[in-house]
Amino acid sequence: MIQLAFRSAMTFAFSVFGRTVIALGALVVLLFATTVLIDLKMLISATLAAVLSVVSLVVFAFQYRRQLIAKRRRAKLREEAATRRAAAAEARSERMERAKAAVTETVRGMTAGAADTAKTSFAGARERVQGWRRT
């Protein structure tokens, strides 16, 4: 049971979200330590803790801003990729329609030619058969 809890805690601690939570927790502890040191009149130690806290806050602000920019960039790239995929699908569909139309025209021409050939053949055969019966 303890191993399971330890494994879960380590998995959380080594994840990106876990590291962020731990860093924010450390920031809160530094701020608390700063207030306690100021209250105890330990101004040099309080100043160091305050500087560390402010630096941590600034770093978190920069990271948050960078993550927002990266998220927007990823969304824009996804949108552009979707647009490219849609354009490619449309072009593919148009090519398929042109190919179908070409095949249809070819078959229509072949059918018309075959029908004409069949008509003339049947007409000629009928005349020959009728001429054969008369003799």
Buried (B, 14 or more C-beta within 10 A) or exposed (E): EEEEEEEEEEEEEEEEEBEEEEBEEEBEEBBEBBEEBBEEEEEEBBEBBBEBBBEBEEEBEEEEEEEEEEEEEEEEEEEEEEEEEEEEEEEEEEEEEEEEEEEEEEEEEEEEEEEEEEEEEEEEEEEEEEEEEEE
